[in-house]
C-alpha cells in the first residue's frame, strides 16, 4: 500500500499529472451539480451548468492528453482519450445549443 501511495504522490507532483487530476475533478463536479439540481426538484434534472462543466472538464482532459503525449517513450493509450474528448465536447456543445433554443422558445411564449 505504501508503494502505491508513493507512486501516486510522485505522479501527482508533476504539473501535467496535476492537470489530469484537475480534469477528472471537474468531471466529478458536474455530477454533484446534477445531483443537487435533481434533489431540489425531486426529479431527475440536467441543468445547463452540467454541460458547461462537461465542456470545461473535457477541455482540461484534452489538454492533459495532448501534453501527456509529448512524453518520450509514452506507452499509455492517450490517443483514445484525445478522440473521446473531442467527440464528447461536440455533444456537450450541441446540448447547450438545444438548451438555448428551448429557453428562447419559452421566452417568446
Buried (B, 14 or more C-beta within 10 A) or exposed (E): EEEEEEEEEEEEEEEBBEBBEBBBEBBEBBEEBBEEBBEEEEEEBBBBBBBBBBBBBBBBBBBBBBBBEEEEEEEEEBEEBBEBBEEBBEEBBEBBEEBEEEEEEEEEE
